[in-house]
Amino acid sequence: MTMMMMKTMMKTMGKRSPTAGGGALLASSSLTSSSFARSSERRRKRKSALTMGSHLSLSSSSQNSSQNSSNHRQESSNEEGKRYEHERGNADTRPLKKWLEERGIDARETFSTPSSSNGGLKSIDDLLKEIENGETVLVENTDAGGDVSCVRRVSVVVVEITSKSKPNKKLIEYVQTLPSGATRKRERFLSEKIMTGKGEGPLEAAERGIREELGAALSPTATIRIDKNSLLAKEEFANSSLSYRRLPTRYRFYEVKAEIEGLPVDEDTFASEETCGTKAVWKWV
């Protein structure tokens, strides 16, 4: 240690310096260069632990839509395990099927087929479209015993819709009918997968979902006001899903409120149809 470094350390003895948790660390006169390095490393690890927490609570008052998009890109880059990569524009699902089955996912139990009657299950073609749209990421996962599987990662925005023309009521999607003809009961707020692979944030996805899912039910002069200050987020894990049975999925759910003028309000129930052919029945409750 040089004389200059000794003088600098002597000047800082007894002063208080900030830590990652907002507290303070009292410098001791016996502090050595090695203990100082260990202390810095501990502070770095505490800060990292706070940053990488599994549960997220966000407010748009502090993070705008573009920041949320950046968070999604950061999340994708921090994924552990090998990701499934598919050649964009290639409609052949055989590589995807092989990749899944090598990781313990039985396609016969997971996807619907033209001849099957698996309720609301989606097909492997639907999963491939989600991957290409940036809505889904498949990541290889290895457990403590060395067994290899995979996890589907999806970010979804859930929109709580109200209207001044329908006071004290909220809009829910009651029943959904897929283009295949399969019908499933929903009884929940409008939800939309976020195209994180294309840099989309939850607020943009919320407005896109409103326009796509409500479709022609929205009047040409409809106004959509999304309350960005109501934005919250959390993570959940499921061993299966309504869309893909036996495909483990980790969801990042964003919740946001929106007020819409220009929806049918004369009746408590109305229908909509998306351009992709998916139909829905909506209820004010």
VOTITI-315806 format. One record per residue: x, y, z of N, C-alpha, C in turn; residue in three letters. Coordinates in steps of 0.1 Angstrom, whole numbers, padded with zeros to 4 digits, always signed. Atoms other than C-alpha are relative to their C-alpha. Example, Ala and Ser with C-alpha at 12.3 -4.5 7.8 and 13.67 -1.06 7.14 Angstrom:
+0009-0012+0000+0123-0045+0078+0009+0012+0000Ala
-0009-0011+0000+0137-0011+0071-0008+0011+0008Ser
This chain:
+0009-0012+0000+0000+0000+0000+0009+0012+0000Met
-0008-0012+0001+0014+0034-0010-0003+0010+0011Thr
+0002-0011-0010+0018+0064+0013-0013+0008-0003Met
+0012-0008+0005-0008+0083-0008-0013-0007+0004Met
+0012+0008-0004-0034+0054-0003-0002+0000+0015Met
+0002-0001-0014-0027+0054+0034-0006+0013+0005Met
+0005-0013-0004-0033+0091+0037-0015+0001-0003Lys
+0014-0001+0004-0066+0088+0018-0009-0008+0009Thr
+0008+0008-0009-0078+0060+0040-0001+0006+0014Met
+0000-0006-0013-0069+0078+0072-0010+0012+0000Met
+0010-0011+0001-0090+0108+0060-0014-0005+0001Lys
+0013+0005+0000-0120+0086+0056-0004-0008+0013Thr
+0003+0008-0012-0117+0068+0090-0011+0008+0008Met
+0010-0006-0009-0148+0074+0112-0011+0006-0008Gly
+0011-0005+0007-0169+0087+0083-0010-0011-0003Lys
+0011+0009+0003-0203+0071+0073-0002+0000-0015Arg
+0002+0001+0014-0208+0057+0038-0013-0008-0003Ser
+0012+0006+0003-0241+0046+0022+0001-0015-0004Pro
+0001+0014+0004-0250+0009+0018-0011-0002-0010Thr
+0011+0003+0010-0273-0009-0007-0014+0001+0006Ala
+0013+0000-0006-0301-0010+0018-0004+0014+0005Gly
+0003-0014-0005-0300+0028+0026+0005+0003+0014Gly
-0006-0002-0014-0282+0023+0060+0013+0006-0001Gly
-0013-0006+0001-0247+0033+0068+0010-0009+0007Ala
-0011+0008-0005-0214+0016+0076+0010+0009+0006Leu
-0010-0008-0007-0191+0031+0102+0014-0006-0003Leu
-0014+0004+0003-0155+0029+0090+0008-0001+0013Ala
-0008+0002-0012-0132+0014+0116+0015+0004-0003Ser
-0014-0004+0002-0096+0026+0122+0008-0012-0003Ser
-0008+0012+0003-0085-0010+0118-0003-0006-0014Ser
+0004+0005+0013-0100-0014+0083+0012-0001-0009Leu
-0011+0003+0009-0076-0030+0059-0005+0000-0014Thr
+0004+0000+0014-0076-0031+0022-0008-0012-0004Ser
+0008+0012+0003-0088-0067+0021-0014+0000+0006Ser
+0014+0000-0006-0117-0062+0045-0008+0011-0007Ser
+0007-0011+0007-0126-0030+0026-0006-0007-0013Phe
+0004+0007+0012-0128-0052-0006-0012-0010+0003Ala
+0011+0009-0004-0149-0078+0012-0013+0007+0003Arg
+0012-0008-0003-0173-0051+0025-0006+0005-0013Ser
+0006-0005+0012-0177-0037-0010-0007-0011-0008Ser
+0006+0012+0007-0184-0072-0024-0014-0003+0006Glu
+0013+0002-0007-0211-0077+0003-0011+0010-0004Arg
+0009-0011+0004-0227-0044-0006-0005-0003-0014Arg
+0004+0002+0014-0227-0053-0043-0010-0012-0001Arg
+0009+0011+0000-0243-0087-0036-0014+0003+0006Lys
+0013-0004-0005-0270-0071-0014-0008+0008-0010Arg
+0007-0008+0010-0278-0046-0041-0005-0009-0012Lys
+0004+0009+0010-0279-0074-0067-0013-0008+0004Ser
+0011+0007-0004-0303-0094-0046-0013+0008+0000Ala
+0012-0008+0001-0327-0065-0043-0005+0002-0014Leu
+0004-0003+0014-0326-0059-0080-0006-0012-0007Thr
+0004+0012+0007-0332-0095-0090-0012-0007+0007Met
+0012+0006-0007-0363-0102-0067-0010-0006-0010Gly
+0009+0007+0010-0388-0126-0083-0014+0007-0001Ser
+0013-0007+0000-0418-0104-0074+0002+0015-0003His
-0002-0014+0005-0422-0070-0091-0012+0008+0002Leu
+0011-0009-0001-0444-0041-0082+0003+0013-0006Ser
-0004-0012+0008-0444-0013-0107-0011+0010+0000Leu
+0010-0011+0002-0461+0020-0111+0006+0009-0011Ser
-0004-0008+0011-0460+0040-0143+0004+0014+0004Ser
-0004-0014-0004-0455+0072-0123+0015+0000+0001Ser
-0014+0000-0001-0419+0061-0119+0007-0007-0012Ser
-0006+0007+0012-0414+0038-0150-0010+0001-0011Gln
+0009-0001+0012-0430+0047-0184+0001-0012-0008Asn
+0001+0011+0009-0438+0024-0212+0013-0005-0006Ser
-0013+0004+0007-0404+0025-0229+0009-0007+0010Ser
-0009+0006-0010-0387+0016-0196-0005-0014+0003Gln
+0006+0013-0002-0411-0014-0192+0005-0009-0011Asn
-0005+0008+0012-0401-0026-0227+0015-0003+0003Ser
-0014+0003-0003-0364-0023-0216+0001-0011+0010Ser
+0000+0010-0010-0372-0044-0185-0003-0014-0006Asn
+0003+0013+0007-0387-0071-0208+0012-0005-0007His
-0012+0005+0007-0356-0072-0229+0011-0004+0009Arg
-0010+0004-0010-0334-0074-0198-0003-0013+0005Gln
+0005+0012-0005-0355-0102-0185+0004-0012-0009Glu
-0004+0011+0009-0350-0122-0217+0014-0003-0001Ser
-0014+0002+0001-0313-0116-0218+0006-0007+0013Ser
-0005+0006-0012-0310-0129-0182-0005-0014+0002Asn
+0005+0014-0001-0328-0162-0189+0012-0010+0002Glu
-0010+0011-0002-0309-0193-0177-0005-0011-0009Glu
+0003+0011+0009-0307-0223-0200-0001+0003-0014Gly
+0001-0001+0015-0309-0229-0237-0014+0004-0005Lys
+0013-0004+0005-0336-0210-0255-0003-0007-0014Arg
+0003+0005+0013-0355-0225-0284+0000+0011-0011Tyr
-0001-0010+0011-0346-0206-0316-0006-0007-0013Glu
+0007+0005+0012-0368-0211-0347+0003+0010-0012His
-0002-0008+0011-0361-0198-0382-0013+0007-0004Glu
+0011-0008+0002-0384-0169-0387-0006-0002-0014Arg
+0007+0002+0013-0410-0175-0415-0001-0015-0004Gly
+0000+0015+0003-0405-0213-0414-0012-0006+0007Asn
+0012+0005-0006-0439-0229-0408+0001-0014+0005Ala
-0002+0014-0004-0425-0264-0402+0001-0001+0015Asp
+0000+0002-0015-0434-0274-0366+0008-0012+0005Thr
-0007+0012-0004-0413-0306-0366+0012+0003+0008Arg
-0012-0003-0009-0381-0289-0352-0005+0003+0014Pro
+0006-0004-0014-0403-0274-0323-0004-0013+0007Leu
+0005+0013-0007-0420-0308-0316+0012-0008+0005Lys
-0011+0007-0004-0386-0325-0315+0007+0006+0012Lys
-0006-0007-0011-0371-0299-0292-0008-0002+0013Trp
+0008+0002-0012-0400-0302-0268+0000-0014+0005Leu
+0000+0014-0004-0401-0340-0268+0014-0004+0006Glu
-0013+0003-0006-0363-0341-0261+0000+0005+0015Glu
+0000-0005-0014-0372-0322-0229-0012-0004+0008Arg
+0010+0007-0008-0400-0344-0218-0014+0005-0002Gly
+0013-0005+0002-0430-0326-0233-0007-0009-0011Ile
+0007+0009+0009-0454-0351-0250-0010+0009-0008Asp
+0009-0008+0009-0470-0333-0280-0014-0005+0000Ala
+0014+0006+0001-0500-0357-0280-0008+0005+0012Arg
+0007-0004-0012-0509-0346-0245-0001+0016+0002Glu
-0002-0014-0002-0500-0309-0249-0008+0008-0010Thr
+0007-0009+0010-0516-0297-0281-0012-0007-0006Phe
+0011+0005+0007-0548-0300-0300+0004-0004-0014Ser
-0002+0004+0014-0550-0317-0334-0013+0002-0007Thr
+0013-0002+0007-0576-0313-0362-0010-0010+0003Pro
+0009+0011-0003-0591-0346-0352-0003-0002+0015Ser
+0002+0002-0015-0590-0341-0314-0012+0009+0005Ser
+0010-0008-0007-0616-0327-0290+0005+0004+0013Ser
-0006-0003-0012-0594-0313-0264-0004+0014+0007Asn
+0005-0012-0006-0616-0284-0253+0007+0013-0005Gly
-0006-0013+0004-0597-0251-0253+0015-0001-0003Gly
-0014+0002+0003-0563-0266-0261+0004+0007-0013Leu
-0004-0005+0013-0543-0248-0288+0010-0010-0007Lys
-0008+0010+0008-0522-0265-0315+0015+0004+0001Ser
-0015-0003+0000-0484-0266-0319+0002+0011-0010Ile
-0001-0011+0009-0489-0242-0348-0002+0013+0007Asp
+0003-0012-0008-0504-0217-0324+0012+0004+0009Asp
-0012-0003-0008-0473-0220-0301+0011+0005-0009Leu
-0010-0005+0009-0450-0215-0331-0003+0015-0003Leu
+0004-0014+0003-0469-0183-0340+0004+0009+0012Lys
-0003-0008-0012-0465-0171-0304+0015+0003+0001Glu
-0015-0001+0000-0427-0177-0306+0004+0010-0010Ile
-0004-0010+0011-0424-0158-0339-0005+0014+0003Glu
+0005-0013-0003-0445-0129-0326+0007+0006+0012Asn
-0007-0005-0012-0423-0126-0295-0008+0000+0012Gly
+0009+0001-0011-0452-0135-0272+0005-0011+0010Glu
-0004+0011-0008-0436-0167-0259+0015-0003-0002Thr
-0014+0005+0000-0400-0178-0250+0000-0014+0006Val
-0002+0014-0006-0392-0215-0244+0015-0001+0004Leu
-0014+0001-0006-0362-0220-0221+0002-0014+0006Val
-0004+0013-0006-0345-0253-0212+0003+0002+0015Glu
-0002+0000-0014-0345-0261-0175+0005-0013+0005Asn
-0006+0012-0005-0324-0285-0156-0001+0000+0016Thr
+0002+0000-0015-0334-0295-0120+0012-0005+0007Asp
-0011+0004-0008-0312-0304-0091+0005-0014-0003Ala
-0004+0014+0003-0313-0341-0101+0005-0002-0014Gly
-0005+0002+0014-0301-0334-0136-0010-0002-0011Gly
+0010+0003+0010-0334-0340-0153-0003+0013-0008Asp
+0001-0011+0009-0339-0317-0183-0015+0002-0004Val
+0014-0003+0004-0373-0300-0190+0000+0013-0007Ser
+0000-0013+0006-0384-0267-0204-0011+0008+0007Cys
+0010-0009-0005-0404-0237-0193-0004+0010-0010Val
+0005-0010+0009-0426-0214-0214-0002+0013+0008Arg
+0000-0012-0007-0422-0178-0204-0009+0010-0008Arg
+0010-0008+0006-0451-0154-0211-0002+0013+0008Val
+0004-0012-0007-0458-0118-0202-0014+0004-0005Ser
+0014-0003+0003-0495-0108-0201-0004+0013+0007Val
+0006-0012-0007-0513-0075-0194-0015-0003+0001Val
+0014+0002-0004-0547-0078-0177-0006+0014+0001Val
+0006-0013+0000-0570-0048-0183-0013+0001+0007Val
+0012-0002-0007-0597-0038-0159-0007+0012-0006Glu
+0007-0010+0008-0622-0019-0181-0013+0005+0007Ile
+0012-0007-0005-0648+0006-0168-0005+0010-0010Thr
+0005-0011+0009-0670+0032-0185-0009+0009+0008Ser
+0009-0009-0007-0687+0063-0172-0015-0002-0004Lys
+0013+0003+0004-0717+0052-0192-0006-0012+0006Ser
+0004+0012-0007-0719+0021-0172+0005+0000+0015Lys
-0006-0002-0013-0713+0033-0136+0000-0013+0009Pro
-0001+0011-0010-0702+0008-0109+0001-0014-0007Asn
-0001+0012+0007-0697-0019-0136+0014-0002-0006Lys
-0013+0003+0006-0666-0037-0149-0003-0010-0011Lys
+0002+0009+0011-0662-0056-0182+0008-0012+0001Leu
-0007+0012+0000-0653-0092-0183-0003-0008-0012Ile
+0002+0009+0011-0648-0117-0211-0006-0013+0006Glu
+0008+0011-0006-0674-0144-0203+0003-0013-0007Tyr
-0003+0013+0007-0669-0170-0230+0008+0004-0013Val
-0008-0002+0012-0644-0173-0258-0001-0013-0009Gln
+0001+0011+0010-0647-0194-0290+0011+0002-0010Thr
-0012+0000+0009-0615-0202-0309-0004-0003-0015Leu
+0003+0003+0014-0614-0204-0347-0003-0014-0003Pro
+0002+0015+0001-0613-0242-0343-0014-0004+0003Ser
+0014+0003-0005-0648-0240-0328+0000-0004+0015Gly
+0000+0003-0014-0636-0249-0293-0004+0012+0008Ala
+0005-0011-0009-0653-0229-0266+0005-0002+0014Thr
-0004+0001-0014-0640-0221-0231-0005+0012+0007Arg
+0005-0010-0009-0654-0202-0202+0012+0008+0005Lys
-0011-0009-0005-0632-0172-0192-0003+0007+0013Arg
+0004-0007-0012-0650-0150-0167+0011+0008+0007Glu
-0011-0008-0005-0621-0126-0164+0002+0012-0008Arg
-0003-0013+0007-0608-0092-0174+0007-0003-0014Phe
-0007+0001+0012-0595-0087-0209+0015-0002+0002Leu
-0014+0002-0002-0560-0100-0212+0007-0002-0014Ser
-0007+0000+0013-0533-0098-0240+0014-0003+0003Glu
-0014+0003-0001-0499-0114-0244+0008+0012-0005Lys
-0009-0011+0004-0471-0088-0247+0010-0005-0009Ile
-0010+0003+0010-0449-0089-0277+0014+0005+0004Met
-0013-0004-0005-0417-0086-0257+0011-0001-0010Thr
-0011+0002+0010-0396-0099-0285+0000+0011-0011Gly
+0001-0011+0010-0407-0069-0306+0002+0014+0008Lys
-0002-0012-0007-0400-0044-0278-0012+0007+0005Gly
+0013-0006-0005-0436-0039-0268-0001+0000+0015Glu
+0002-0001-0014-0444-0027-0233-0014-0003+0004Gly
+0014+0004-0004-0475-0035-0212-0011+0010-0004Pro
+0010-0010+0003-0492-0002-0219-0004+0000-0015Leu
+0003+0001+0015-0489-0005-0257-0008-0013-0002Glu
+0007+0012+0002-0501-0041-0254-0014+0001+0005Ala
+0014-0002-0005-0531-0031-0233-0009+0007-0011Ala
+0008-0006+0010-0543-0007-0260-0002-0009-0012Glu
+0001+0009+0011-0536-0031-0288-0010-0011+0003Arg
+0010+0011-0004-0555-0059-0269-0014+0005+0000Gly
+0014-0006+0000-0585-0036-0264-0005+0001-0014Ile
+0005-0002+0014-0587-0028-0301-0002-0013-0008Arg
+0000+0013+0007-0580-0063-0313-0012-0009+0005Glu
+0010+0009-0006-0603-0082-0289-0014+0005+0000Glu
+0013-0005+0000-0632-0059-0287-0005+0003-0015Leu
+0003-0001+0015-0630-0053-0325-0011+0010-0003Gly
+0011-0009+0005-0661-0039-0341-0010+0004+0011Ala
+0008-0005-0011-0678-0036-0307+0003+0014+0004Ala
-0004-0014-0003-0658-0004-0303-0006+0009-0011Leu
+0005-0009+0010-0675+0025-0320+0012+0007-0007Ser
-0011-0007+0007-0654+0045-0346+0005+0012+0008Pro
-0004-0012-0007-0653+0074-0322+0003-0003+0015Thr
-0002+0004-0013-0645+0054-0291+0013+0006+0006Ala
-0012-0006-0007-0620+0069-0265+0004-0010+0010Thr
-0006+0010-0009-0596+0047-0246+0010+0008+0009Ile
-0009-0007-0009-0580+0062-0215+0006-0011+0010Arg
-0007+0010-0008-0554+0039-0199+0007+0007+0012Ile
-0006-0006-0012-0544+0048-0163+0014-0006+0002Asp
-0014+0005-0001-0506+0044-0165+0004-0001+0015Lys
-0004+0000-0014-0504+0051-0128-0005-0012+0008Asn
+0005+0012-0007-0523+0020-0119+0007-0013-0004Ser
-0007+0012+0004-0498-0004-0135+0007-0007+0011Leu
-0006+0008-0010-0487-0032-0113+0005-0013-0007Leu
-0004+0012+0006-0469-0065-0120+0004-0011+0011Ala
-0004+0011-0009-0463-0099-0104+0003-0012-0009Lys
-0003+0013+0007-0450-0134-0114-0007-0012+0006Glu
+0006+0012-0005-0467-0167-0111+0005-0012-0009Glu
-0005+0012+0007-0457-0203-0121-0012-0010+0000Phe
+0010+0010+0001-0481-0230-0134+0006-0012-0007Ala
-0005+0012+0007-0473-0266-0143-0007-0003-0013Asn
+0007+0002+0012-0499-0264-0170-0008+0013-0003Ser
+0008-0012+0004-0522-0239-0188-0012-0005-0008Ser
+0012+0003+0008-0556-0238-0205+0004-0002-0015Leu
-0004+0001+0015-0538-0234-0239+0008-0012-0003Ser
-0010+0011+0003-0510-0260-0236+0001-0008+0013Tyr
+0000+0009-0012-0516-0288-0211+0014-0007+0001Arg
-0013+0007-0004-0484-0302-0193+0012+0008-0005Arg
-0011-0009+0003-0463-0273-0206+0002+0010+0011Leu
-0002-0009-0011-0449-0256-0175+0002+0015-0005Pro
+0000-0014+0005-0454-0218-0178+0003+0009+0011Thr
-0002-0010-0010-0440-0189-0159-0006+0013-0006Arg
+0007-0012+0004-0462-0158-0162+0005+0012+0007Tyr
-0001-0013-0006-0454-0122-0157-0013+0008-0003Arg
+0013-0007+0002-0488-0105-0152+0002+0015+0004Phe
+0001-0014-0003-0492-0068-0155-0015+0003+0001Tyr
+0013-0004-0002-0524-0052-0143-0001+0015-0002Glu
+0001-0014+0003-0537-0019-0155-0015+0003-0002Val
+0014-0004+0002-0570+0001-0155-0002+0008-0012Lys
+0003-0008+0012-0587+0016-0185-0015+0004+0000Ala
+0014-0005+0001-0618+0037-0190-0003+0002-0015Glu
+0003+0000+0014-0635+0033-0224-0014+0006-0002Ile
+0013-0005+0004-0663+0053-0239-0002-0004-0015Glu
+0002+0004+0014-0678+0039-0271-0003-0015-0001Gly
+0003+0014+0000-0687+0003-0261-0016-0001+0002Leu
+0015+0002-0002-0723-0011-0261-0003+0000+0015Pro
+0004-0001-0014-0739-0002-0228-0015-0001+0003Val
+0014+0002-0001-0776-0006-0235-0004-0013+0007Asp
+0002+0013-0005-0773-0043-0226+0012-0004+0009Glu
-0011+0005-0008-0752-0061-0200+0009-0010-0007Asp
-0007+0010+0007-0740-0085-0226+0001+0004-0015Thr
-0002-0002+0014-0725-0081-0261+0011-0009-0005Phe
-0009+0009+0007-0704-0100-0286+0011+0007-0008Ala
-0011-0006+0009-0671-0093-0305+0006-0011-0008Ser
-0008+0010+0008-0650-0110-0331+0013+0006-0005Glu
-0013-0005+0004-0613-0106-0338+0002-0003-0015Glu
-0003+0002+0014-0598-0105-0373+0005-0015-0002Thr
-0005+0014+0001-0582-0139-0366-0011-0011+0001Cys
+0011+0009-0001-0617-0154-0361-0004-0004+0014Gly
+0003+0003-0014-0617-0157-0323-0012+0009+0004Thr
+0012-0008-0004-0652-0147-0309+0000+0000+0015Lys
+0002-0001-0015-0661-0136-0274-0013+0006+0004Ala
+0012-0006-0006-0691-0128-0253+0005+0008+0012Val
-0005-0009-0011-0685-0098-0229-0012+0003+0009Trp
+0011-0004-0009-0705-0089-0198+0005+0011+0009Lys
-0002-0011-0010-0708-0058-0176-0004-0006+0013Trp
+0004+0006-0013-0708-0071-0140+0003+0010+0011Val
